[in-house]
Amino acid sequence: MKVGILAGGLGTRLSEETVLRPKPMVEIGGKPILWHIIRCFADFGFTEFVIALGYKGEMIKDYFINYHKRSCSLTVRLATGDLMVHDGHNEDWTVHLLDTGAKTQTGGRVKRIARYMGEEPFLLTYGDGVSNVNILDLIEFHKNQGKIATLTAVRPPARFGGLTFRGDAVARFAEKPQTGEGWINGGFFVLRPEIVNYIRGDEMPFEQEPLELLAQGNELAAFRHEGFWQCMDTLRDVHLLESMWASGQAPWRIEHSGSAPAFFRVSPSHVDAGNNAGRMEVMPSHS
């Protein structure tokens, strides 16, 4: 089962960082948040990713093209340009990098990458949010619901403390009560291939008409996740995620020994002898 990641937006609310690089390349603990998102799936045995590129997509390409070299010791013969890679270990991931247009909306990006997902359901999420959602439980829920799409519903992190009154007195003070914030779309979707029938073109946000039509037709399920979820919309969010990682207690780091269920299992990536790097493919754009 392949994983799609939407990584082409402008990230205007994080302009302090995104003026220089695409939002998925903003670093948490010395690694792009895109790397952390991939790990959220890889920890459950999913290792093939289709990344929808847009704004400054060449920086994401460069990162993965040079990924193996960055994490290994090297010997360079300057006279010839020959390069030898020594030791080191890299993740066995296959990463498809698909140009989907600088101005394409999220719905258009989903439709463009869907053709690379095959005939089975696929996973999808945004390139700016991490979670400890159990991906295997999410997939099992989707199979049991029998609908075209499943989204992960999450509680948005509250930014302010909450007050409960008894007359004019404060009866209770809660520091940032997340559970009182209701439910929102947290990404981490499971989608059947026919999702493309609900997306008219590049100009359509996935979160508007497509999801609205699915809901109206009783084809959208919600997997309620009560655990950790955090998007990276502002500089404050970057600092929050950075502090979590620095503490050694990042909630989205899941040590899971299981693998993808047989029905959804991805084929193992081919790895050349002597090279531990996962396979990387750059896909041409299609109009």
C-alpha positions as CSV (number, residue, x, y, z in Angstrom):
1,M,0.0,0.0,0.0
2,K,1.5,3.3,-1.1
3,V,1.4,6.5,0.9
4,G,0.7,9.9,-0.7
5,I,2.0,13.1,0.9
6,L,0.8,16.6,-0.1
7,A,3.9,18.7,-0.1
8,G,3.3,21.5,-2.6
9,G,1.6,24.3,-0.7
10,L,3.0,27.8,-0.2
11,G,2.9,27.7,3.6
12,T,2.1,31.4,3.9
13,R,1.3,31.3,7.6
14,L,4.9,30.2,8.2
15,S,6.5,32.8,5.9
16,E,9.4,33.3,8.3
17,E,10.6,29.8,7.1
18,T,8.9,29.3,3.8
19,V,10.3,32.3,2.1
20,L,13.5,30.2,1.9
21,R,12.2,26.6,1.6
22,P,9.0,24.7,1.2
23,K,7.1,24.0,4.4
24,P,7.8,20.2,4.4
25,M,11.5,21.0,4.5
26,V,11.3,23.1,7.7
27,E,13.4,21.1,10.2
28,I,12.5,19.6,13.5
29,G,15.6,18.1,15.3
30,G,17.8,18.6,12.3
31,K,15.4,16.7,10.0
32,P,12.7,18.1,7.7
33,I,9.2,17.5,9.0
34,L,8.6,15.5,5.8
35,W,11.1,13.0,7.2
36,H,9.2,12.8,10.4
37,I,5.9,12.3,8.6
38,I,7.4,9.5,6.5
39,R,8.6,7.8,9.7
40,C,5.0,7.9,11.1
41,F,4.1,5.4,8.3
42,A,7.4,3.6,8.0
43,D,7.3,2.6,11.6
44,F,4.2,0.5,10.7
45,G,5.9,-1.2,7.7
46,F,4.9,1.2,4.9
47,T,7.9,2.2,2.8
48,E,6.7,3.4,-0.6
49,F,5.8,7.1,-0.9
50,V,4.4,9.4,-3.6
51,I,5.2,13.0,-2.8
52,A,3.2,15.7,-4.5
53,L,5.5,18.6,-5.2
54,G,4.8,22.2,-5.9
55,Y,6.3,25.3,-4.4
56,K,10.1,25.0,-4.3
57,G,9.8,21.3,-5.1
58,E,13.3,21.2,-6.4
59,M,14.6,21.5,-2.8
60,I,12.7,18.3,-1.8
61,K,14.1,16.5,-4.9
62,D,17.6,17.6,-3.9
63,Y,17.1,16.4,-0.4
64,F,16.2,12.8,-1.4
65,I,18.7,12.7,-4.3
66,N,21.5,13.4,-1.8
67,Y,19.9,11.6,1.2
68,H,22.3,8.6,1.1
69,K,25.4,10.7,0.7
70,R,24.5,13.0,3.6
71,S,24.3,10.2,6.1
72,C,27.4,8.3,5.2
73,S,31.2,8.8,5.2
74,L,32.6,9.7,1.8
75,T,35.8,9.6,-0.2
76,V,36.1,12.0,-3.1
77,R,38.8,11.8,-5.8
78,L,39.0,15.4,-6.8
79,A,40.9,14.7,-10.1
80,T,38.2,12.5,-11.4
81,G,35.1,13.3,-9.4
82,D,34.8,9.6,-8.3
83,L,32.9,9.1,-5.2
84,M,33.1,6.2,-2.7
85,V,30.5,5.7,0.0
86,H,31.6,4.1,3.3
87,D,29.5,2.5,6.0
88,G,26.4,4.3,7.2
89,H,22.8,3.0,7.1
90,N,19.8,4.5,5.4
91,E,16.1,3.7,5.5
92,D,14.8,1.3,2.9
93,W,12.2,3.6,1.4
94,T,11.1,4.2,-2.1
95,V,10.2,7.8,-2.8
96,H,8.4,8.9,-5.9
97,L,8.7,12.7,-6.4
98,L,5.9,14.0,-8.6
99,D,5.7,17.5,-10.0
100,T,2.0,18.6,-9.5
101,G,2.2,22.3,-10.3
102,A,3.0,25.3,-8.2
103,K,-0.6,26.6,-8.0
104,T,-2.5,23.3,-8.0
105,Q,-4.9,23.0,-5.1
106,T,-4.9,19.9,-2.7
107,G,-7.7,18.2,-4.7
108,G,-5.8,18.5,-7.9
109,R,-2.7,17.1,-6.3
110,V,-4.6,14.1,-5.0
111,K,-6.0,13.5,-8.5
112,R,-2.6,13.7,-10.1
113,I,-0.8,11.3,-7.7
114,A,-3.7,8.8,-7.7
115,R,-2.7,7.4,-11.1
116,Y,0.6,6.2,-9.4
117,M,-1.2,4.4,-6.6
118,G,-2.4,1.4,-8.5
119,E,-5.8,-0.3,-8.2
120,E,-5.9,-0.7,-4.4
121,P,-6.6,1.8,-1.6
122,F,-3.8,4.2,-0.6
123,L,-2.9,6.3,2.4
124,L,-2.7,10.1,2.2
125,T,-1.7,12.9,4.5
126,Y,-0.5,16.5,4.5
127,G,3.2,17.5,4.5
128,D,3.0,19.5,7.7
129,G,1.5,17.4,10.5
130,V,2.7,14.5,12.7
131,S,0.7,12.1,14.9
132,N,1.0,8.9,16.8
133,V,-2.1,7.5,15.1
134,N,-2.0,3.7,14.7
135,I,-1.9,3.3,10.9
136,L,-2.8,-0.4,11.1
137,D,-5.9,0.3,13.2
138,L,-6.8,3.1,10.8
139,I,-6.7,0.7,7.8
140,E,-8.7,-1.9,9.6
141,F,-11.3,0.6,10.5
142,H,-11.5,1.7,6.8
143,K,-11.9,-1.8,5.6
144,N,-14.8,-2.4,8.1
145,Q,-16.6,0.8,7.1
146,G,-16.6,-0.1,3.4
147,K,-16.6,3.5,2.3
148,I,-14.6,5.3,-0.4
149,A,-12.7,7.5,2.1
150,T,-11.7,7.6,5.7
151,L,-10.2,10.6,7.4
152,T,-8.6,10.8,10.8
153,A,-10.5,13.0,13.1
154,V,-8.4,14.7,15.8
155,R,-8.8,17.2,18.6
156,P,-7.0,20.4,17.7
157,P,-4.4,21.5,20.3
158,A,-5.9,24.3,22.3
159,R,-3.8,27.5,22.5
160,F,-5.3,28.9,25.7
161,G,-6.4,27.8,29.1
162,G,-10.1,27.2,29.7
163,L,-12.3,28.6,32.5
164,T,-15.4,27.1,34.0
165,F,-17.6,29.5,36.0
166,R,-19.8,29.2,39.1
167,G,-21.6,32.5,39.0
168,D,-18.8,35.1,39.0
169,A,-16.3,32.7,40.5
170,V,-13.9,30.5,38.6
171,A,-15.0,26.9,39.4
172,R,-12.3,25.2,37.3
173,F,-9.2,26.3,35.4
174,A,-7.9,23.9,32.7
175,E,-4.5,24.5,31.1
176,K,-5.0,24.2,27.3
177,P,-7.9,21.6,27.4
178,Q,-7.6,19.8,24.1
179,T,-10.7,17.6,24.5
180,G,-13.1,20.6,24.6
181,E,-12.1,21.7,21.1
182,G,-14.3,19.4,19.0
183,W,-13.1,17.3,16.1
184,I,-11.3,18.4,12.9
185,N,-9.8,16.8,9.8
186,G,-6.3,15.7,10.8
187,G,-5.3,14.2,7.5
188,F,-4.1,10.6,7.6
189,F,-6.6,9.4,5.1
190,V,-7.3,6.0,3.6
191,L,-8.8,6.4,0.0
192,R,-10.1,4.1,-2.6
193,P,-9.1,4.8,-6.2
194,E,-12.5,6.1,-7.1
195,I,-11.8,9.2,-5.1
196,V,-10.7,10.8,-8.3
197,N,-14.3,10.8,-9.5
198,Y,-15.0,13.5,-6.8
199,I,-12.3,15.9,-8.0
200,R,-12.9,18.0,-11.1
201,G,-9.5,19.5,-11.6
202,D,-6.4,21.3,-10.3
203,E,-8.4,24.3,-8.9
204,M,-10.3,22.2,-6.4
205,P,-9.3,22.0,-2.7
206,F,-9.7,18.5,-1.5
207,E,-11.2,19.7,1.8
208,Q,-14.2,21.4,0.2
209,E,-16.4,19.9,-2.6
210,P,-14.8,16.4,-2.7
211,L,-15.1,15.7,1.0
212,E,-18.5,17.5,1.2
213,L,-19.8,15.3,-1.6
214,L,-18.5,12.1,0.0
215,A,-20.1,13.1,3.3
216,Q,-23.4,13.8,1.6
217,G,-23.3,10.4,-0.1
218,N,-22.4,8.5,3.1
219,E,-19.0,7.6,1.6
220,L,-16.8,9.4,4.2
221,A,-15.9,7.7,7.5
222,A,-14.0,9.3,10.5
223,F,-11.5,7.4,12.5
224,R,-11.4,9.2,15.8
225,H,-7.9,9.6,17.2
226,E,-7.7,10.7,20.8
227,G,-3.9,10.7,20.9
228,F,-1.2,13.1,19.8
229,W,-1.6,15.2,16.7
230,Q,0.1,18.5,15.8
231,C,0.2,20.5,12.6
232,M,3.0,22.9,11.8
233,D,1.2,26.1,10.7
234,T,3.2,28.8,12.6
235,L,6.6,29.5,14.0
236,R,5.1,28.8,17.4
237,D,4.3,25.3,16.2
238,V,7.8,24.8,14.9
239,H,9.2,25.7,18.4
240,L,6.7,23.4,20.1
241,L,7.6,20.4,17.9
242,E,11.3,21.2,18.3
243,S,11.1,21.3,22.1
244,M,9.3,17.9,22.1
245,W,12.0,16.4,20.0
246,A,14.8,17.9,22.0
247,S,13.2,16.4,25.2
248,G,13.5,12.9,23.8
249,Q,9.8,12.4,24.3
250,A,8.4,13.2,20.9
251,P,5.0,11.6,20.9
252,W,5.0,10.9,17.2
253,R,8.0,8.6,17.4
254,I,6.5,5.1,17.4
255,E,8.6,2.0,17.9
256,H,6.4,-0.6,16.2
257,S,7.6,-4.0,15.4
258,G,4.7,-5.0,13.2
259,S,4.3,-4.8,9.4
260,A,1.7,-3.8,6.9
261,P,-1.2,-6.2,6.8
262,A,-1.0,-8.8,4.0
263,F,-3.9,-7.3,2.0
264,F,-2.2,-3.9,1.9
265,R,1.5,-4.9,2.1
266,V,3.8,-3.0,-0.2
267,S,6.5,-4.8,-2.2
268,P,10.0,-4.5,-0.8
269,S,12.1,-1.9,-2.6
270,H,15.0,-3.1,-4.6
271,V,18.4,-2.2,-3.0
272,D,21.6,-2.5,-5.0
273,A,24.4,-4.6,-3.5
274,G,26.5,-2.4,-1.2
275,N,24.0,0.4,-1.2
276,N,21.5,0.6,1.7
277,A,19.7,3.6,0.3
278,G,16.0,3.3,-0.5
279,R,15.0,3.7,-4.1
280,M,14.1,7.2,-5.3
281,E,12.2,8.1,-8.5
282,V,11.5,11.5,-10.0
283,M,8.2,11.4,-11.9
284,P,7.4,13.7,-14.8
285,S,4.6,16.1,-14.5
286,H,1.3,15.4,-16.3
287,S,-1.3,18.0,-17.2
